[in-house]
C-alpha cells in the first residue's frame, strides 16, 4: 500500500498561479535562475533589506521590512512636480468635500498589494504602502510582510503612523483596500485605525472629474492622461501575488523590487491626483480646465450646500463644451428648481430641450418639468399640453406613460372648462 | 404508467364486513371503518407474506410524561411558554434542556411532532436572555427548514422582547440573503439560521467579519442529523472541524445540540460528526395517540414474470378510502413524476363535489415557496384534505398532524419510513400509516419480512471524514482561514504530511518558528479554496446539462462518475417528466448539450467495469475487504420502451475510461464450489450474475445508502486477467474463482466496505432469504434480475452457490 503522501500526490493538483514561472517582461537582470524555483533548494542568502534598500524593524521575536523613500519638491512625475502639488501650510481648505465630512489637512495615502482579490481570511496585504506630504517633500513608507508571523507587528506599526493623521486617501479603498485591511486587523484581534477616520476614495472623484462612464478608470491610465507619466517596465497587477509567493517560497526578494516600485508609483499618482482635485475645489470654477472638471466640482459644491458656487460651475460647464453640456444643464435646472428659482430653471430646461444631441431621458425630464411649470405656475394650458404630447413620443416605462396620459386628460378637462380653444402656441 | 387492472372496490372478501376487530372506543369511527376494511377485522394476526396485507401492527397510545422543572430556564421564557399553553417540559425536553444548560453536547432522537425544537430553543433563548452577548448557530440541511424555524423563533422572540428590553435578533443567512443585509445580520444576530454549505463557503472563510459570533458562540444546533451520512456527512465533519478550529482562535467552545430521526447509531453519528462526546436522549415523553401500521403488497397478476399490480394504482385506491371518509391524508410518492400523477388521479377520483378538487394538493421541491407555505397552512388549518408529496415533507416542516399516511413505495430506509409515517399521528386519537410496496427488490424484501422493519434496529449512518479527497479539500480551506501550526492536528491522518504535500504543490509555505517554537504554514495562493468544494458531492468536477431548445439554459448537474453513463450522446435525460436528448457531450469541458424531445423510450448505458484488487485489508473467506482500482468505460447503450420495458434499439459509444481507487467488499466463490455446480457453464454464469444482482439490493438495504453510492462488478480481481471485463454485471467469461465486488462508488471510498464486511454473514443470509422467498419462478426484477437478462436457471444456481458457500463455511443456516 502506498504511503499517504504518495496517495495525496495523486490527488492534489499543483496550484496554478499567474506568471508563477517568472515575470514575462522587464527586469530580467533581477531574476534568479528559474531552476531555483523549488522551495528550500535555491534559497537566496542575500538579505532582502539590501536588495530592496530597506531596514528591518524588530518587534518582539518578529521582524518586517520597512522601505523609506522621499521625493524632493523638484521631483517630477510626468509633467507634474511635487512642488506643484504641495498642500498649503494649513492644508487644503475644501478637502472635506472630497471626504464627505469635514476633516483636517494631515493626509495618509494608502495603497495595498495583496495575495489575492477574492477576499476572506486567506487574502492578506503583504505590502502596505503609505505616503504623506511633509515639509515640502513627499514621503513613502512601505511595510513588507516577510513572514506571516510578523503580520500583527506590521499592522501595529501601520496603526502607529495612521494614529496622528486626519484622513486616509485611497484609490478604490472603499470596496477593496480598507475592508481587506480591516479584516487583517480583526483577524489579529486589533482595532483598525481606519474605522472612523474620514476617507477620501479618489476612484469615485476621478470618475466624476476626469472620466466619462465608459472610459477606463485605472489609476495608471489617469496617470498617463492627466499627469503625463508613462511607466516603463511596470509589473502587471495580476503577476504581483505570484512574485510575492515566490519570495515566500525561496527567500529571494529580487522579484519584489518591481512590485515595490509599482506601489510607490501608485502612491505618487494618487497623491498628485488628490492634490489636483483639492486645488480645483479651493480655487473654484475659474481653475477648471475642462467642462467635466467644472461639472464635477459643481456637484461636490452642491453636495456640500455651496449652492452659488455650484450654480456657477454648472453654468460654466454648460458653456464650455458640448460633451457634458446636457448633464450640466440638467444639474443646473434641478438645482435652480430646488432653490425655487423657477423662471431660471425653466430657461435651463428649455435650453436642454433645444439641444440637438440631448439624450432622451433628459428630454423626458425637461419636457415633464416644463409641462408642470406651464400648467401650474404659468397656467398656460395649451403649452403644457403640447409639451406633454411631445414627451409621449419618447420611449418610456408604462407607469410614466400612464402619468403623462393622465396629465393630458386633466389638461383637456381644464381646457374644456376654460375659454374656447386657443390656437396652439407652437 | 403500466396499464392498470381497474377495480372500483377492494377485494371482495374484505368488503362490507361488519367492523368487529378494531375497537371504536376512543378512536375515530371513520378511521376504524377503513382499518377494518383493510384488515378484514383480523387485528392481532401473524404476518402473512403472501397476503394482500402482509402485516398489521398496533402501536399503543401513550400518555404524556412530564419531566420536572429545569433549573436555569429564564423566568421570562417560562412565562411566554405558559402563555402559549405549554405547562411543562416533557421528559425528553427536560433531559435535553438540562444537558444543554450544563454545557453537555446532546443528541435527541424523538419522533415527529414531539416538541423537539423546544429542546434547543429553550436553552438558547435562556442563555441569550441571561447574557445578551450569547450567540447561537443553527444548521439545517435545507433552506426551507431554516425558513420554517425562522417563523417559529420570531414568534418566541417577539413575545420575549415584550417582556425584556432585549431585541433578540434571529436571521437566516444563506445564499438568498441580500448582500446589503449581510453586514447588519453579522452585527445584530443572536441566532443565525444557516446551512452547512453557507457556513463552508460564506461564513468560515470570512470569519474575521463574524468575530462577534465566534467570540460568543455558545451553541451550535444541528437539526436533522441523520441527513448527514455518506459524502455529505463526511464533508460536514470537516466543516465542523474548521468551525471548532476558528472557535478556538476566538476563545469559544460551543455546545452542540443535535436532533435526529430514529437511526441505529445517533450517538455514534453525532460523535463522528462533531468528534466530541455526546449525551443521548431517545425516550420521548410526548403524548401519542394509537397508531396502526399496515404493509400492503399489490397482488401478483403475472406469476411467471413476477409482475404485480401497480403500486401507484393501489396507493390511489387506499388514499381514496381515507379521503372519502373525510379523513385528512398525506401520500408520499418516490419521485416528482409519481407525485404529479397521484395528485391528478386523486383529483379525478373526487371530480364530483365542487371545491373538493382544490382540497387535494401536490407538494414537491420546485414549487414556489409561496405556494408551499399556502399548502402547509392549509394542512394545518384543515382546508387541505389530502397532499401528495415527495420526500420534501418528510423533514420537519410544520404541517400539523394528519389522520393517515399512505406511502407509495418503500422510502429506502427504516428511518425515513418512520419519519414519513410520523406525519400522520395526533397526540390523542387514532392514526394510520400504510406502506404500499412496489415491485422493487427492496420493497418486496421489506413487505415480506415485516419484522425486519418493525423489530430490527434502524439503519446505521456511516461517514468517512478522512477520505483523502475530502480531507485535502478541507485542509486547504482551513489553511486559508487560519494558518496551521507545525504541531497542529486535524483529523485522523497526520495533517502535517498533508500540509507537506500541499507545500510541494505551492499552496502553502512552512515558516519556521523562533527559538524552537512552532512554525506555521502560510497560505500562498490567490484562490478562494471553498469555492472549489461542494459539500454534496465528492468532487466539484461535475458535468452541467445545458438545454439548447430555446437559447442555452443550465437545467441540471451530474457527478463526474455518473456523467458518461447518463449524458452520453443520444442518451435520454429526464427532468420532472420532461424528456431531453443529449446532442453533444463535451467531456473535457464537462458539458452536455441537450434538446427537448418527444419519444417513448429511455436509454440505459452499457458499462464495462473492471476491478483490480490492490490491497486486501482483511480476508475471512468467503468475504474480503480491501482497496481496489476500478476502471469503467461506457461502450454502448440500449433504448428501452416506457411501460413495456422492451429493448427497442441500441448504439455503440466510444468514451474515455474512468478510473478510481476506492474500497470494496468482495465475495469469493471458491473454485471448488464452481466446479461442483451441476450446471452448464452458461447457467453457472447466470447464477453468479443473478447472485450479484440480489446482493446489491441487500447491501443497499443494510448500508442505508442510495443506489448510486455503491457499484458492483464480477471478475477475478487479478491485474493480468484482461478478459475479465464485465458488462453491467454480465461477465463475458467467468473466472475459475469469480469474485463479486461491491465497491464504494466514490474515489477514496466513503466507508461502506468495512461495515459490509462485518455484516458478511447477514448479507448472504438476507440475500438467500430474498431469492428463496420470491414468488417468481425463474427470476424477476425483485430477486436475481429480470429473466431476459439472467437466463432461466439464475435463481436455482444462485441459491445453490449460497448454500454451498454456507456449507463450506458453516456460517449459513439453510432457510426453510
Contacts between the chains, C-beta under 8 A, distances in Angstrom:
chain1	res1	chain2	res2	distance
A	1	B	614	7.5
A	1	B	615	4.8
A	1	B	627	6.8
A	4	B	468	7.2
A	4	B	493	5.8
A	4	B	494	7.1
A	4	B	497	5.5
A	4	B	498	7.6
A	5	B	497	5.4
A	5	B	500	6.8
A	5	B	501	5.6
A	7	B	468	5.8
A	7	B	661	7.7
A	8	B	468	6.1
A	8	B	472	6.3
A	8	B	497	7.4
A	8	B	498	6.1
A	8	B	501	4.3
A	9	B	501	5.9
A	9	B	504	7.4
A	11	B	468	5.8
A	11	B	469	5.7
A	11	B	472	5.6
A	11	B	748	7.9
A	12	B	472	5.9
A	12	B	501	5.6
A	12	B	502	6.4
A	12	B	505	5.1
A	12	B	507	7.8
A	13	B	505	7.3
A	14	B	505	4.4
A	14	B	506	6.2
A	15	B	505	5.4
A	15	B	506	4.0
A	15	B	507	4.9
A	15	B	525	5.0
A	15	B	527	7.6
A	17	B	506	7.0
A	17	B	525	6.9
A	17	B	526	6.2
A	18	B	526	7.6
A	20	B	506	7.1
A	39	B	503	6.5
A	39	B	504	7.8
A	39	B	509	7.0
A	61	B	514	4.3
A	61	B	515	7.3
A	62	B	514	7.7
A	115	B	523	7.6
A	115	B	524	7.2
A	115	B	525	7.8
A	115	B	526	6.4
A	116	B	525	7.5
A	116	B	526	4.0
A	116	B	527	7.0
A	116	B	528	7.2
A	117	B	526	7.6
A	118	B	526	7.3
A	118	B	527	6.8
A	118	B	528	3.7
A	118	B	531	7.8
A	119	B	206	7.2
A	119	B	528	7.4
A	120	B	205	3.9
A	120	B	206	5.4
A	120	B	480	6.7
A	120	B	481	7.8
A	120	B	528	5.6
A	120	B	530	7.9
A	121	B	205	6.0
A	121	B	206	6.8
A	121	B	207	5.7
A	121	B	208	5.8
A	121	B	480	6.5
A	121	B	481	4.9
A	121	B	482	6.8
A	122	B	205	7.0
A	122	B	479	7.4
A	122	B	480	3.2
A	122	B	481	6.6
A	122	B	523	4.5
A	122	B	525	7.8
A	122	B	528	7.4
A	122	B	529	7.6
A	123	B	528	7.8
A	147	B	511	4.7
A	147	B	522	7.3
A	148	B	483	5.8
A	148	B	511	6.1
A	148	B	520	6.0
A	148	B	522	4.0
A	149	B	511	6.3
A	149	B	513	7.6
A	149	B	514	7.9
A	149	B	520	6.1
A	182	B	208	8.0
A	183	B	206	7.7
A	183	B	208	4.5
A	183	B	209	6.7
A	184	B	208	7.7
A	186	B	208	4.1
A	186	B	209	7.3
A	186	B	211	5.3
A	187	B	207	7.8
A	187	B	208	4.3
A	189	B	211	7.7
A	241	B	526	4.8
A	242	B	526	7.8
A	245	B	506	7.1
A	245	B	509	7.6
A	245	B	524	4.3
A	245	B	525	7.3
A	248	B	509	4.8
A	248	B	511	8.0
A	248	B	522	6.6
A	248	B	524	5.3
A	249	B	506	7.2
A	249	B	509	5.5
A	249	B	524	6.8
